[in-house]
Amino acid sequence: MERQDKSGASAVEKGIELFVAALSAPGGAKLAQIAHAAAIPLSTAHRLMDAYLRAKLLVRVGRGHYAAGPHLLWRSEREAMIEASRPHLRRFARDHGVVAHLGVFEGDMVSYLIKESGAINDLWTSETNQLEGYGSAIGKVLLAYLDHSTQQRYLQAGPFVPFTSSTITDPAALTETLHKVYDQGYAVDDAEVEEQLFCLAVPVPQPFGQIYAISISSRSKALMDLALLPALRTCASDISSSLNQKNFDIIP
């Protein structure tokens, strides 16, 4: 039994050595070189590398070359967005008396990463919660900026249940709305998720493949006058600038 434990530990150690070697080579390295550096047979290296690729811990960046994959970078990317966004959203919420959110589209839902309140303490959103996206302003922005095939799959997966009498549930009408959102660069929620709740959202320019958006919410329909749109876009730009000024060591 003790020998088997040592053998298992050795296999794990070799797998770790291969993984580290794949990431340590400047600009990537061919698998044969990586296997040699980790002192692992090439056939074993192929099996391990296939497992890393399936798990999206590594990605191919050229024939026989590898780099860190999205699942390895996911945590750092998310933390970078939260760290860069929170002070700007907190200030915006306080200065304008609204609730500000940062969100991302995951598993056909909007994941709320930040909630900063400058008003309306009864808003039921919370950080780490997931909500349907087709009715909210932040969800419309995230849906509008999906790649075409993913967006079409989402739109064809209905039916869409109305939250209020204003909720857009017809796939054709929702498609038209998303095209408009993409063209104008912002989205509104005119009491479409909850009566007497109004929201405005814009995308956040950033270096990651994932799309993020910020939104503001208010009980006042004055938000639909878009007077805060320039300031919200400036907030998104400020978040982007904060990301560029910090060294998060994240591969786009």
N, C-alpha and C positions, 0 to 999 in steps of 0.2 A: 504493500500500500504506500509506504514511504517513497519507494522508487517511482510509482505512478504520479504521486504528488509533485515530485521534483521534475518529472518529465512534463507534466502539465504546466508547471511554473515556467519551465524553459521555453515551451511553445508560446506561452503568453509573452514572455520577454522578447522572443524573436519577433513576434508580431508587432510589438511596440517598437523594436529597433527598426523594423522595415518602415513603419509608419513615420517615425521621426526622420529616418533617412530620406524618405520621399519628400518631406517638407523642408528639409535642411539644404537640399541641393540648390544653389543659386540659379534661378531661372528654370528649375526643373531638371530632371535627369532621366535617362532611359532606365527601364525596369531592370535590365541586366546590371547596370551600374549600381542601382539602389540595392538590389539583392546582394551584390558583392560587398557593398559597404556594410550591410547588416549581417553578413555571413550566413545567408539563407539560400538554399537551393532555388534555382530559377523557377522550377515547377511549383514549389511551395509559395514563392513570391507571387506567381500568377494567381493562385487560388486566393491568397490573402488580399491582393490588390482588387480582384473582382468583388470581394466582399466589401471592401472599403468604397468602391465605386457604387455598388448597389445601395449602400447606406448613405450615399452622398457626403461621405466624410472627405473624399478626394474626388477631383474631376480631372479629366484629360485636358491638357492645354496645348497639345500637339502630339504627333505620333510618338508614343512611348514616353511622353512627359506628363507629369502630374502636378497638381497644386491643391491647396485647401478647398474643400467643397462647401456648398451652402449650409449643410447641417453643422459643420464645424464652425462656420462663421456666424451662424444665426444668432447666437447669444450675444456676441460682441456687437453685431449690427443693431440689434434691438436696444441694447444698453446704450449704444452711442446715440441713437435717435432720442431715447428718453432723456439722457443727460443733456443733450443739446437743446431739446424742445422745452423742457419743464420751466426753466426761468422765464423764457419768452411768453409761454402760455399763462404762467402765473401772473406776470405783469399785465398782460392783455386783459385777462379776466378781471383783475382788480381795477384797472384803469377805466374799463368800459362797462362794468357791472354785468358781465355775462358769465356763462359757464363755458370753459374752453376744453377741447379734447384733442388728443392725438390718437389716430387709429390706423389699422392695417387690415387688409382683407386676407382671411385665413379660413380654409375649410368652408367656403361659401358663406362666411359670416364676417362681420366687422368685429375685430378684437380691439377693445379700448385699452390703450396703454397708459394714457394720462388723463386725469380729470382735475381741472383747477377751477374752483368756484369763486366768482366775484359777486354772485347773486343766486336767487332761486334755490334754496337749500332742499327743496322737495324733488329735484330732478333725480330719477331713479338709476341713471347710469352710474357705473363704478369701474375703477381700474381692474383689469383682467377679465371683465365680463365680455361676452360675445352676444351680438344682436344681429337681427336680419338687416341687410343693407339697402334693399330696394326702396324703402320709404324715407330714410334719413339723408340729410345733405352729405354727410361724410361718406355714407355708403354709396351714394350715387357717384361721387368723385372717384372712389376706389374702383367701382365697377366700370366707369367710363374709361379708365386708363388701363384696364386689363387688355391683354392681347386678344385678338379677334376670336380665336377658337375657344379660349376660356370663357370669354364673355358670352359667346353664342351658346355654349354648353349650359351656362348659368341661366340664360333667358329661356332656354327650352326645358328647363327642369321644373318649372312651375307645378301647380298653380301658386299664385301669389295672393296671400290672404290680406284683406284690407284691415288696417289698424284704425283708420277713421274714414269718414266719407270722402276725404281728399286723397287717400292713398292711391297711387298709380299701380294697378294690378294687371292691366292688359299688356302682354309681352311686346306687342307692336308699339304701343304708346310709350312703354318703358325704353324700348330701343331708341325711339326718336328722342326721348328725353336725354338719354346717355350720350347720343351724338351731339346734342346741343350743349351738354355739360362739357364735353371734350373740347368743342369749338370755342366756348366762351371762357373756359378755365375756372369755373366755379359752379357750385350747385346750391340750391335752396331746399329747405323742407318747410313748406307752408302748412303747418298743422297736419302733416301726413302720417306721423307716428303717434302723436298725442294731440288732442284738442288744446288749443291755446299754447302750443309749443312751436317755436319758430327757430330755424337753424340756417347757418350759412357755412360753407366749407370750400377749401381750396387745396390743391396738391402741394406737397413740399418738394422742391427740387433738391435732389441728393444723389450721391454716387452709387447707390445700391440698386440691384435689379428689382427688388421689391418696391411697391408703390406705397407711400405713406400720405396721409392727409390730416389737416387740422380743421376743426370746426368750432363755431361759437353758437350758443343756444340762449334763448331769452323767451320770456312770457310776453314780450311786447312785439306786436306785429311790425313795429317800426324797423325791425331788423330786415324786413323784406324790401325796405327802401334802398338797400345796398350802400348806405352811407358808410358802413364800416368795412366794405369790401377792399378799398385801397389799403387801409391799415392792416387787414388780415393778410393780404398779399405781402405786405412789408414784413409782417411777423414770420410768414413762411420763408421769405428771403433771408431774414435774420437767422432763422434756424439753420438754413443751408450754409450761411456764412460761418456759424459756430461750428458746424461739422467740418468745414474745410480748414478751420483754424486749429482744430484738435488733431492729434496723431492717434487715431484709433487702430491703426495697423489692420485695416479691413480691405480685402481685395474686392473691387467692384464686381 
